[in-house]
Amino acid sequence: MVDDEAHIREVVQYALEREGYQVETAANGAIALAHMATGGIDLVILDVLMPELDGLSLCRRLRAQGALPIIFLSSRTEEADRILGLDLGGDDYVTKPFSPRELAARVRSVLRRSAERASSSAPASLRHGRLHVDRGRHEVLIDDIHPVIVTVTEIRILAALLEHPGRVLTRAQLIEYAYDGEHHITERTIDTHVRNLRAKLAVHGVDAIETVHGLGYRCR
């Protein structure tokens, strides 16, 4: 839990420890990086406005290293701020003031999405053209050699589209696949994640996601 307000850190730590989680706290991004260098962190709750190293900068650094789940907890409530947080790789965005119980529910949800669930109807490995998605390893590869760093939510959206090549999936259906149908997710959030995915794949010349206007998205 990274926030420069001691009271917020205490509230979040208390709420999550009641749910059985081990919680470490940090007053700014620089301290948080030192914590994370030791390993053993499964999820980060991240304030945006902090001294030393702000939340957006810390998110960029973490995304450059891998797909550690990130939930923003911020007093910045404008839609543009929420979209920016998701654009940078956040898996969820909670605004202050917040309900500790709701935050705990969102932590459970993001952690659940990050844990790959074995299912005979959901193969761990998916291929489509130059794309290879391995959900068991949480890997997306282009031509089997170029890694694409994706968030937990992004890989679930991509996998859903690859599982149904040519079929149009509505934004509501993608919410079901990526968020287990949670009510607080908006269709605009799905658009943001798809935009991020397209940009990451486009770096390698891959254009795999097609918009079907008025309906949703499909794999080309």
Secondary structure, 3 states (H helix, E strand, C coil): CECCCHHHHHHHHHHHHHCCCCCCCECCHHHHHHHHCCCCCCCEEECCCCCCCCHHHHHHHHHHHCCCCEEEEECCCCHHHHHHHHHCCCCEEEECCCCHHHHHHHHHHHHHHHCCCCECCECCEEEECCEEEECCCCEEEECCCEECCCCHHHHHHHHHHHHCCCCCEEHHHHHHHHHCCCCCCCHHHHHHHHHHHHHHHHCCCCCCEEEECCCEEEEC
